[in-house]
């Protein structure tokens, strides 16, 4: 008998084929309405000890109440801030994620957004495309990268990867977190506004969730100042988005590069009207190779669980 697995979010096609071969799947992701969803959960609830999810799936008490047999949620993304981790711990439900598989590309995108925002890539592209260069002359000068200071909010695996890349570009690195990191020589700032004031570029790579909601406040953005660039590859909830939009509109910060937003997939339309922000559609890990690695890691965690072996990337 193949183990029963609830699929709340699909994997990549090749890995979905492996899932179908190894397990009996209950496809909550294909439920077109509430009646179908209820039917899937009624059948899967007593059977499924594991489910496949990702950061876009809400896993709360209401869902868990319908899954009495559940012991594992394998998340095919890094973020899990829509999951009630405390409730999962209380019910002794394990959670895994795929942070290890996406570190490089998310870090690369953070650097790309920082450079694009600081060097005004989107505006300069339009300047060349529209013929404005020929009509108006050379594009205005922009801000340098080498020799400037980058503050990283959250020096986990992704934050460290960002730091390594920015250091190679000639930037000085500082960081803020819940505590000083052992074995890290970068300057530590216990005060976030202090880091922002020190930084030319402030990059956020901290997890989302209630503990970090609104962490980047109006006062932090004010400390970053009118020459500063803000970059976010974490979660939209980490930022006071109204304050960010206002700071960009009023020139209280120079620019921003954003991969994430408070309201996805429909960001505040005020962003589209701003010429000093570079927008990316929450796609920092969005390469074929990275998403395949994430899906493979999800499969690996499932296989380890059903084999009674240690999970590969446990969260709790």
N, C-alpha and C positions, 0 to 999 in steps of 0.2 A: 504494500500500500504506500502510495506517495503521500508525504505530509501535506496537510492543508495550509495554504498561505493566502492571506487577504492582500489584495493589491489595491491600495488607495491612490497610488500614482505610478504610472508605468516606467519601466526602464527603457534603455535604447533597444532598437529592434532585435539585434543579435542576442543581447542579454535576456530580452523577454522570451525569445525562443528557448533559451536554456532554462529559464524559470518554468515554462510550460512543459518541458521535458522532465524536469526533476520533481515538480510539485503539482498538486491539485490546486488550481487557482480560483479564487473567488474575486471577481472583477468589480470592486466597488467603483473604480475609476470609470467604468463604462455605464454606470447607472445614470440614466437620462433624466430621472425625476425622483422625487422623494419616495414614491411608492416602490420603485425599483430599488432604491437605496435601502429602504427598510427591509425588502425581501432578501437582498444580498446579506445584510447584517444578521437577519434572523437565522439564515442558514449557516453563515460563517461563524457566528458568535461562539457556539459550543465546540467548534472544530479547530479553529485557527489559533495556533500557539505563536504564530509570527505574522507580521504584516510589513509590507513594503510601502514606505511613505517618502515624502521629501518636505522641504521647508515651506511649501505652499499649502500643506495639509494641516488642518486644525485637529489636534489630538487632545481633546479635553475630557472632562469627567463624563459628559453626556455620551461621547463615543465609546469611552472605555467601559461604561456600564453595559454596553451592548456586546462587549467582547470579553466574556468572563474567563475564557481559556488563554487569553493573550499573555505571553511571557517575553516577547521581543518585538521591538519596532526597529527595522533597518531603514535608516534615512539616507536617501541617495543624494544628499546635499550637505553642505557644511552647517548651515543655519537650521535651528530647530526651535526658534523663539515662539512659534505658534503651538508648541506642545507644552502641556502641563507636566513638566518634569517632576515636580514635587509629588503630584498624584501618581505618576508612573512609579516613582520610587516607593511610595506607600503601598502600591499594589505588587511590588517586586517585579516590575516589568523593565527589562533592560532596553537601552537605546544605544544604537551605533550611528555614526555619521561618516562622511567621506572627506573630511577636511584635508587629510594627507594627500589626496589625489588632485586637489585643485590649487595648492599653494602657489605653484609657479605662475600659472596663468592669471590668477587674481592679482598677484604681486606685479606682474607685467602690466596689467591693465591700470593699476594704481599709478605706476610710473607714466604710462601713456597719457592718462587723464591729467596728471600734474604738468607734464610737458606741454600738452595741447592747450591747457588753460593758461599756463604762464606765458607761452609764446604765441597765444592767440591764433592757433592753427585754423580754427573754423572761420574766423573773420578774415584771415589772410588768404585762405582758399577762395572765399567769395570775392575778395579784392582782386585776385588774379583772374578768376573765371569771368567776372562781369566786365572786365576792361577798365575797372577803376584805377588800376595801376598806371595804365597809359594816360588816363585823363588827369589823375591827381598827383602822380609822382610816387615816390617810395612810400611803402607802408610805414606807419609809425614804429619807433623803436619799442622793444618789449623788454621784459625782465630776464636777467641771467639765471641760469641754474647752478653752474659751478660756483662754489664759494658761498652759496646761500645755505640757509638752515632749515632742516625738515624736522618737524615734530610729529611723532607717530603716537596715536592714541590706541593702545592695545598692542603690546609687543609679544604676541603669540607667534605661532609658526608663520602666519602670513605677514604679520608686522615685521618679524625678523627678516623675512625674504625681501620685503620692501626696503628695509634699511640697507641691506647688502647692495641692492641695485642702486639706490640713491647715493650711497657712499662711493660707488664706482663712477658716478657722474660728478663727483667732486663736492658733494653736499656734506655738511656736518649734521649729525643725527642726535636728537634728544627724544625722550619718550615719557609718557604718562601711563600709569596702570594702577591696579589695586595695591601693588607692592613692587619693590625693587626686584629686578630679575637677577638671580645668581649667575655669575660668570659673564655678565654683560657690562662692557666698559662705557657704553653710551651714557651721557648725563641723564639722570632720573629726575623728573619733576613731580613732586607730590601734589602740586597745585596745577590743575588743568589750564586755568587762565594764565598762569605763569609760563607754561609751555607755549601757549598760543602767542603770548607777547614776545617770546624768544624766537618764534618760528617765522620764516618767510612762507613756508608751505606747511599746512597742518593736514595730516592724513589720518583718517579713521579706519581702523581695522579691528575694532572690538566687537564681541558678540552683541546681538540684539537682545530684546527681552526687557522685562520691567526694571531690572537693575540699571540699565543704561539708557532708558527712555529719556529723551530731551537732554542728554549729557552735553551736547554742543549747543549751548544756550546763547542768548543775545549777548551776554557779558563776555563769553568766550570769543565770539566772533568780533566783538568790539576790541578785545585784546589783540586779536590777530591783525587788525588794522587795515588801512586803505591800500597798502602795498601787498597784502597777504593773499595767498591762494588756499582755498579749502578743497579737499578731495575726500570723497566718501565711497568706499567699496565694502562697507559693512551692512548696515540696515538703515532704512529711512527713519525708523523710529528713534535712532540715536540722536537725531538732529531736531531742534525746534525749527521746523521748516518755514513757518511764518517769519521768524527772525532771520533766517537765511535769505529768503526772498527779499525782505526789506533791506538787509545789508547789501545785497547785490544791486538792488535798484538805486540805493542812495550812494553807492560807491564807498560804503564803510569797509568793505573788503574789495580787493581788485577783481577776483575771479574765482570760479569754482569748476571742478570736474566731478560729475556725479554719475554713479552707476545704479544707485538705489534711491527710493523715494517713499514718502509716507503712504501715498495711495498708488499702488501698482495693480494693473498696468496702465493706469490713467493718472499720470503725474499732474500736479497743479499746472494749469495752462499758463500761469505767470512765468514759468521757466522758459517757455517757448519764445516769449517776447524779449528775453534778456540776451544781449549780445556778449556778455562776459561770463557765460556758463557753457560748458561742454557737457552734453547729455549722452548717456549710453543706457540701453534698456535692460538693466539688471542682467548683464550677459558677460560678466568678467570671466567666468569659467566656461564660456560658451564656445569651446573648440571641440571638434569631433574627437580628438585624442583624449582631451581631459574628461569629457562626458563619458567616453567609453571606459576610462580608468575608474571613474566614480561608480559606474554601473557594475564593473567587475568587482570592486571592493564591496559593494552591496551584496553581490552573489557570494563572495567569500565569507562575509559575516553570517549569512544565512546557513551556508554549508557548515561552518564551525559550530553554530548553535545546534543544528540537528545531529551533528556528530558528537556532541557533548564535549567539544573542545573550547579553549579560550577564544572569546571574541577578538577580532582583529583590531577594531577601533572603537572600544567602548566609550560611551559618554558618562554613564553612571554605573 
